[in-house]
């Protein structure tokens, strides 16, 4: 299913990441994407994410039965609420119409976020977000083709994202869960 369709009137956004999905501190570099979640009899929900490159923490997300721009702006606003501020951070995405829209650019400007986008049609340019989406589907669907309805899908995503942030270990985080890694980093910074 194709979900990346650029808006023809979009202002060009540079690639500030160049496939470097690392960050030296939290709340500086984020990636995001939209993925489809098959439910019921041919229907879909859509999940928009905002993931911190430092810890791999999912700091904002939104789930809906549509792919309108509000899906991604809601996820970015949720990230801002989680962090308190996103001012000075860079957000990297693909060239989907939601991310290239004037509405999304305006929200980024309001929040003090600089936009970054990889090449069109190159999933490797947003590999961290793509990897997150693949793990979520693999670990929540467990071989099934669809979720058993909208409610079951929403619950599965909520449970998985909570576990992901609090218990799922990452090799990029010295085998710690994202929140624990951020807390350890903050403690080490304060001690220095």
Residue, then its C-alpha position, 0 to 999 in steps of 0.5 A: x500500500x502506497x502511503x507516501x504521496x507528495x503534495x505538488x505545492x510543497x516547499x522543498x525540505x533538506x535532508x538534515x540527517x543523511x541517514x544518521x539516526x543517532x543523537x548525542x542528547x535527547x530531544x534534539x533529533x526525531x523521526x516519524x512516519x505513518x504506517x497502516x494497521x489492517x483491521x477487520x474486513x479490509x479496513x485500516x487504522x493509521x499510526x503516526x509516530x515521533x521517535x527520539x533518535x537518542x533513546x529510540x523512545x516513542x515520545x508522540x503518536x496518534x492513531x486514527x481511521x484516516x491519513x489527514x494531516x491532523x494525524x501527524x500534527x497530533x503526533x507532533x503535538x503529543x511529542x511536544x506535550x511529553x517533552x515540554x518543548x521541542x524547540x530547536x529539535x529536528x524532525x525527519x520524515x518521508x515526503x508524504x503529503x501530510x509531512x509536506x503540507x503547509x499545515x504541518x510546516x506551520x505546526x513545526x514552526x510554532x513548536x520551533x522544530x526544523x523539518x528534514x526529509x530523505x529522498x523520495x521513495x527511499x525507505x532507507x532514508x527513514x530507516x529508524x521509523x520503518x524499523x519501528x513500524x515493522x517491529x510493532x506489526x511483527x510483535x502485535x500481529x504475531x503472524x496474523x494478517x489483521x487485527x480483530x477489529x478497531x478496539x483490539x488494534x488500538x489496545x494492542x498498539x497502546x500495550x506494545x508502545x507502553x512496553x516498548x518505552x518501558x521494558x523493550x531493550x535496544x542494542x543502541x541503548x546498551x540493552x536498556x529500554x528507552x525511558x531507562x536509557x534517558x534516565x541513566x543519561x540524565x543521571x550521568x549528565x547531572x553527576x558530571 
